[in-house]
Amino acid sequence: MLTAATLAITSCGFGSDDDSANDPNTINLLVPSYSDGANGTKALWDKIIAGFEAQSGGVTVNLQIESWNSINDVVRTKLQSQDSTPDILNIDAYSSFATDGMLYPATDIVSPSVISDIQPAFAKNASIDGTQ
């Protein structure tokens, strides 16, 4: 699951609507909310982000969580400008972004060992014209 999340969250990449848009040491992450509370979406992402930041050598992650009811509208609004497009977007429908050339191929952003660790069925479903 971590491999899939890593691949999914590292596939977008332009900027954000604040000073971090041009900061190479800041990642703006937009994710949907699955649940609230102590073990909810924010708590889980905060734990993942803390681990990443501890190992990243100074990279900071700005987390934005939106409800499933509004995330597609938020994404459409943010995509109006490269200054507001999230660096990392975790949603369930991204094929149109890939078709429009808005995503990096997996081979451009992750190591061959990570790619080889992806479940074959997921890799196939996450590919367009043979490109992950």
C-alpha positions in Angstrom: 0.0 0.0 0.0 2.8 2.4 0.8 4.3 1.8 -2.6 1.0 2.6 -4.3 0.5 5.7 -2.2 4.0 6.9 -2.9 3.5 6.5 -6.6 0.1 8.1 -6.6 1.2 11.0 -4.5 4.3 11.8 -6.4 2.7 12.0 -9.8 1.5 15.6 -10.0 3.9 18.5 -9.9 3.6 22.2 -10.5 3.2 24.3 -7.3 0.8 25.9 -4.9 -0.9 29.2 -4.3 1.4 30.4 -1.5 5.1 31.1 -1.1 5.8 27.3 -1.2 4.9 27.3 -5.0 8.5 28.1 -5.9 10.2 26.4 -2.9 11.9 23.2 -4.0 11.9 22.1 -0.3 8.1 22.2 0.1 5.6 19.8 -1.2 1.9 20.7 -1.4 -0.3 17.6 -0.9 -4.0 17.4 -1.6 -5.9 14.4 -0.4 -9.5 13.3 0.2 -10.9 12.7 3.7 -11.8 9.1 4.5 -12.5 9.5 8.2 -12.2 11.8 11.1 -10.9 11.4 14.6 -7.8 10.1 16.3 -7.2 7.4 13.6 -8.7 9.4 10.7 -7.3 10.7 7.5 -5.4 13.6 9.0 -3.8 11.5 11.7 -2.7 8.9 9.2 -1.2 11.4 6.8 0.4 13.3 9.6 2.2 10.1 10.6 3.3 9.4 7.0 4.4 13.0 6.5 6.4 13.1 9.8 8.3 10.0 8.7 9.0 11.4 5.2 10.1 14.8 6.6 12.4 13.1 9.1 14.2 11.3 6.2 14.0 13.9 3.5 16.7 16.3 4.5 14.7 19.4 4.9 11.6 18.9 2.7 8.3 20.1 4.2 4.9 18.8 3.3 1.8 21.0 3.4 -1.2 18.8 3.8 -4.7 19.9 2.5 -7.6 17.5 3.1 -10.9 17.9 1.3 -14.1 16.0 1.5 -15.0 13.6 -1.3 -18.0 15.9 -1.9 -15.8 18.8 -2.8 -12.3 17.5 -3.8 -13.1 17.3 -7.6 -14.2 21.0 -7.6 -11.1 22.0 -5.5 -8.9 20.1 -8.0 -10.5 21.8 -11.0 -10.1 25.2 -9.4 -6.5 24.6 -8.4 -5.6 23.4 -11.9 -6.5 26.8 -13.3 -3.0 27.9 -12.6 0.4 26.3 -12.2 0.8 28.4 -9.0 -2.1 26.6 -7.3 -1.8 23.1 -8.7 -0.8 20.7 -5.9 2.6 19.0 -6.2 1.0 15.8 -5.1 -2.7 14.8 -5.6 -4.2 11.7 -4.2 -7.6 11.0 -5.9 -9.2 8.1 -7.6 -9.6 9.5 -11.1 -6.5 10.7 -12.8 -6.6 9.3 -16.3 -7.7 12.6 -17.9 -4.7 14.3 -16.2 -2.4 11.7 -17.6 -4.0 12.0 -21.1 -3.6 15.8 -20.9 0.1 15.4 -20.1 -0.2 16.8 -16.6 1.4 13.8 -14.8 5.0 12.6 -14.9 5.6 9.0 -16.0 6.4 6.8 -13.0 9.8 6.1 -14.4 10.6 9.8 -14.1 9.9 10.0 -10.4 10.5 6.7 -8.7 13.3 4.1 -8.8 13.1 0.9 -10.7 13.0 -1.0 -7.4 9.8 0.9 -6.4 8.2 0.2 -9.8 9.1 -3.5 -9.6 7.4 -3.6 -6.1 4.0 -2.5 -7.5 1.4 -5.2 -7.8 1.1 -6.2 -11.5 -2.7 -5.7 -11.6 -2.3 -2.2 -10.1 0.5 -1.3 -12.5 -1.7 -2.4 -15.4 -4.7 -0.5 -14.2 -2.6 2.6 -13.5 -1.2 2.7 -17.0 -2.2 4.5 -20.2 -0.9 3.2 -23.5 1.6 1.2 -21.6 3.0 4.1 -19.5 2.6 4.2 -15.7 
